[in-house]
């Protein structure tokens, strides 16, 4: 089966984490978000994937190549300028000669795509939209269907009084290729505001596929951290890299972990890490590949990206530390802090709750 993944966005709400990398490449349990997505698609027989790129495309292409190392075929199409969700799919139309999936490139889900495709075919739909319930529908596109599941209305980001239901557009579609004829070429055009209302007006059958499957949009740092916690605590099931090294502890590759270090799960430690004496790691935590955690340091509920170095007696609590960071001896990073790539924090510093530090090259 074929799919298009929309990975052209700049990820502005995730900054400073996405100042220098695409949103789809931020690590989730030490693997790029997009890699997790591709693996889930492959498990449902979706192995011919077109990536619609725009922002920082080279990083995605250099990591995934032609997709063969990941068991899929990847095709890349780069937009000259942002074209919107439907415009981006129109831009890759030459690769879409059969019924295909469309995925927003910032959604993590365990939705059963195979069952969704069966429903699409049974209903004779032109488009099927995955739906998921949320507590606050006002920041999403809300969908109203009839008793048979056929779409009646699509309301983008309504007020609470205007929301016809709490079922929202979950950013996953199945589309028949002839639908693309309704999208004008080389212009900004969205599914939500232009294409879906147009199809409703002409009477094309659009169906919803409601599901209580796990679903999260990683577009903010809070949700990015929540996804890690949900994965580590097994609210949503995915395999972890590495081998089990204790209750709730996974260690990947060669690591030098001092016998006096105390590791409490759930925790994942990437390959080639050095963890010195007296270190305490308390889950849910992730330590990326190639990190060095200095003597008597504490990591509690933190996400630490690759190639980061902590001095002696450093404390990290419920924060996100991006790649290539150095934190000096005895410094403290409090809950909710976000440090972008290549940041240097000196000795005896204390970052207060919620502090965000931009990468050096992105500061003004």
C-alpha positions in Angstrom: 0.0 0.0 0.0 1.0 3.6 -0.6 1.2 6.6 1.7 2.2 10.2 1.7 3.6 11.7 4.9 3.6 15.5 5.3 6.9 16.4 6.9 7.5 19.9 5.5 6.6 21.9 8.6 9.1 24.0 10.6 7.9 22.9 14.0 7.8 26.4 15.5 5.9 25.3 18.6 8.7 22.8 19.5 11.5 25.4 19.5 14.2 25.6 20.7 14.3 21.8 20.0 13.6 22.3 16.3 15.8 25.3 15.6 18.3 23.2 13.6 16.4 19.9 12.9 13.0 19.1 11.3 10.2 18.2 13.6 10.0 14.7 12.2 13.6 14.1 13.2 13.3 14.9 16.9 14.3 11.8 18.8 11.6 9.7 20.5 13.3 7.0 22.7 16.5 7.7 20.9 15.1 7.2 17.4 13.7 9.9 15.0 10.0 10.4 15.3 9.6 9.6 11.6 11.4 6.2 12.1 8.7 5.2 14.6 6.0 6.3 12.2 7.5 4.4 9.3 7.9 1.2 11.4 4.2 1.3 12.3 3.1 1.9 8.7 5.3 -1.1 7.6 3.6 -3.3 10.2 0.3 -2.7 8.3 1.8 -3.4 4.8 2.2 0.3 4.0 5.7 0.2 2.4 5.6 2.5 -0.6 5.9 6.0 1.1 6.3 9.4 -0.4 7.7 12.1 1.9 6.5 15.6 1.1 9.4 17.8 2.3 10.1 21.5 2.6 12.0 22.6 5.7 15.6 21.1 6.2 15.0 18.2 3.8 18.6 17.1 3.6 18.6 15.7 7.2 15.7 13.4 6.5 17.1 12.2 3.2 20.6 11.5 4.5 19.2 9.5 7.5 16.6 7.4 5.6 18.1 7.1 2.1 15.9 5.1 -0.2 14.2 3.4 2.8 15.7 -0.1 2.1 17.4 -0.2 5.5 14.0 0.3 7.1 12.1 -2.2 4.9 10.2 0.4 2.8 10.6 2.3 -0.4 10.9 6.0 0.1 10.4 8.7 -2.5 11.1 12.4 -1.7 9.4 15.4 -3.2 10.6 18.8 -2.0 8.3 21.8 -2.1 9.7 25.2 -3.3 7.3 26.9 -0.8 4.7 25.7 1.7 1.6 24.4 -0.2 -0.7 23.4 2.6 -1.8 19.8 3.5 -3.7 19.1 0.3 -1.4 21.2 -2.0 1.5 19.1 -0.8 -0.3 15.9 -1.7 -1.2 17.3 -5.1 2.5 18.1 -5.6 3.3 14.3 -5.4 0.3 13.2 -7.5 2.6 11.5 -10.1 3.4 8.8 -7.4 -0.2 8.1 -6.5 -1.9 5.7 -8.9 -4.0 3.8 -6.3 -5.9 4.3 -3.1 -3.4 5.8 -0.6 -3.0 7.0 3.0 -2.1 10.6 4.0 -0.4 11.2 7.4 0.4 14.4 9.2 4.0 14.0 10.1 3.6 15.0 13.8 1.0 12.4 14.9 2.0 9.4 17.0 -0.7 6.7 17.0 -1.2 3.0 17.3 -4.3 3.2 15.0 -5.1 0.0 13.1 -4.5 1.2 9.5 -5.5 -2.2 8.1 -8.9 -2.0 9.7 -9.3 1.6 8.6 -8.6 0.5 5.0 -11.2 -2.3 5.2 -13.8 0.2 6.4 -12.9 2.6 3.6 -13.5 -0.1 1.0 -16.7 -1.4 2.5 -18.2 2.1 2.6 -17.2 3.0 -0.9 -15.7 6.2 0.4 -13.8 8.8 -1.6 -12.1 9.9 1.6 -12.0 8.3 5.0 -10.9 10.5 8.0 -9.6 8.9 11.2 -11.4 10.4 14.2 -10.3 10.5 17.8 -12.1 11.9 20.9 -10.5 14.7 22.9 -11.4 16.7 26.0 -10.9 20.1 24.3 -11.9 20.1 20.7 -11.5 23.8 20.2 -7.9 23.6 19.0 -8.6 21.0 16.3 -10.8 20.3 13.4 -14.1 18.8 14.7 -16.1 16.3 12.6 -19.8 15.6 12.7 -21.1 12.4 11.1 -24.5 10.7 10.7 -25.4 7.4 12.3 -23.7 5.5 9.4 -20.5 7.4 9.8 -20.9 9.6 6.7 -19.4 13.1 7.3 -22.0 15.9 7.7 -19.9 18.8 8.8 -16.3 19.8 9.3 -15.6 22.7 11.7 -12.1 23.9 12.0 -11.1 25.0 15.5 -14.6 25.9 16.7 -15.5 27.6 20.0 -16.9 25.3 22.7 -20.4 26.4 21.8 -20.0 25.7 18.1 -18.3 22.3 18.5 -20.7 19.7 17.1 -18.9 16.8 18.9 -15.6 16.0 20.6 -14.5 13.8 17.7 -11.6 15.5 15.9 -9.8 15.0 12.6 -6.8 12.8 13.7 -4.6 13.8 10.8 -4.8 10.4 9.0 -6.8 10.0 5.7 -7.4 7.4 3.1 -7.9 9.0 -0.3 -9.0 7.8 -3.8 -6.6 9.2 -6.4 -9.4 10.8 -8.5 -10.0 13.2 -5.6 -6.8 14.9 -6.4 -8.4 16.4 -9.5 -10.2 18.9 -7.2 -7.0 20.3 -5.9 -5.5 23.1 -8.0 -1.8 22.6 -8.9 1.1 24.6 -7.3 -0.9 26.6 -4.9 -1.7 26.6 -1.2 -4.6 24.3 -0.5 -5.7 22.5 2.6 -7.7 19.4 3.3 -9.5 20.9 6.3 -10.6 24.3 4.9 -10.8 23.8 1.2 -10.9 20.2 -0.1 -13.2 18.6 2.5 -15.9 21.3 2.2 -15.7 21.1 -1.6 -16.2 17.4 -1.6 -19.2 17.7 0.7 -20.7 20.3 -1.5 -20.5 18.1 -4.6 -21.8 15.0 -2.7 -18.7 12.8 -2.7 -18.9 10.3 0.1 -16.6 11.1 3.0 -16.6 8.8 6.0 -15.2 9.1 9.5 -13.3 6.2 11.1 -13.7 6.7 14.9 -11.2 5.0 17.2 -10.0 5.1 20.8 -6.5 4.2 19.7 -3.6 6.1 21.3 -3.2 9.4 19.6 -1.0 12.5 20.3 0.2 15.5 18.3 3.8 16.1 19.3 3.7 19.7 18.2 4.5 21.2 21.6 7.3 20.4 24.1 4.7 19.4 26.7 3.2 16.8 24.4 6.7 15.7 23.2 7.6 15.0 26.8 4.2 13.3 27.5 4.7 10.9 24.6 8.0 9.8 26.2 6.3 9.2 29.5 3.5 7.3 27.9 5.9 5.1 26.0 8.1 4.5 29.0 5.2 3.7 31.3 3.7 1.4 28.6 0.5 3.4 28.1 1.2 2.9 24.4 3.3 -0.1 23.4 6.5 0.1 21.3 9.7 -1.8 21.5 12.7 -0.1 23.0 16.2 -0.1 21.6 18.8 -2.2 23.4 18.7 -5.0 25.9 17.0 -5.3 29.3 19.6 -4.6 32.0 17.3 -4.7 35.0 13.7 -4.0 36.0 12.5 -1.4 33.5 16.0 -0.6 32.3 17.1 -0.9 28.6 20.7 -0.3 27.6 21.8 -0.2 24.0 25.2 -1.3 22.7 28.4 -0.8 24.6 28.1 1.4 27.7 30.4 2.0 30.7 28.1 2.2 33.7 29.9 2.4 37.1 28.7 -0.4 39.5 27.8 2.3 42.1 25.4 4.1 39.7 21.7 3.6 40.7 19.3 3.2 37.8 15.6 3.1 38.4 13.2 2.4 35.5 11.6 3.0 33.3 14.8 4.2 31.7 16.4 3.8 28.3 20.1 4.4 27.8 21.6 4.8 24.3 24.8 3.2 23.1 28.3 4.3 24.0 27.3 6.2 27.1 29.6 6.6 30.2 27.8 6.9 33.5 30.2 7.6 36.4 30.1 6.6 40.0 27.4 7.8 42.3 25.0 8.8 39.4 21.3 8.4 40.0 18.9 7.9 37.1 15.2 7.8 38.0 12.6 7.1 35.3 10.8 7.8 33.3 14.0 9.0 31.7 15.9 8.7 28.4 19.6 9.2 27.8 20.8 9.5 24.2 23.7 7.8 22.6 27.3 9.0 23.3 26.4 10.8 26.5 28.7 11.2 29.5 27.0 11.6 32.9 29.5 12.9 35.5 30.0 11.6 39.0 27.2 12.1 41.6 24.8 13.6 39.0 21.0 13.1 39.1 18.7 12.6 36.2 15.1 12.4 37.1 12.2 12.3 34.6 14.4 13.9 32.0 14.9 13.4 28.2 18.6 13.8 27.2 19.5 13.8 23.5 22.7 12.3 22.0 26.2 13.4 22.7 25.5 15.5 25.8 28.0 15.8 28.7 27.1 16.5 32.3 29.8 17.5 34.8 29.9 16.3 38.4 27.0 16.8 40.7 24.6 18.0 38.0 20.8 17.7 38.6 18.2 17.4 35.8 14.6 17.2 36.7 11.7 16.7 34.3 13.4 18.7 31.5 14.5 18.2 27.9 18.2 18.5 27.0 18.9 18.5 23.3 22.0 17.3 21.5 25.6 18.3 22.0 25.0 20.2 25.3 27.6 20.7 28.1 26.4 21.4 31.6 29.1 22.3 34.2 29.7 20.9 37.6 26.9 21.3 40.3 24.5 23.1 38.0 20.8 22.5 38.3 18.2 22.4 35.5 14.6 22.6 36.9 11.3 21.1 35.7 10.0 22.3 32.4 13.4 23.7 31.2 14.2 23.2 27.5 17.8 23.5 26.2 18.4 23.6 22.4 21.3 22.0 20.6 24.9 22.9 21.6 24.1 25.0 24.6 26.8 25.4 27.2 25.8 25.9 30.9 28.7 26.8 33.2 29.4 25.5 36.7 27.2 26.3 39.7 24.3 27.6 37.6 20.7 27.2 38.4 18.0 27.3 35.7 14.6 28.1 37.1 11.5 26.3 36.1 10.4 26.7 32.5 13.6 28.3 31.2 14.2 27.9 27.5 17.7 28.4 26.1 18.1 28.7 22.3 21.1 27.2 20.5 24.0 29.7 20.2 23.6 30.1 16.5 19.9 31.0 16.8 20.2 33.7 19.4 19.7 37.3 18.5 
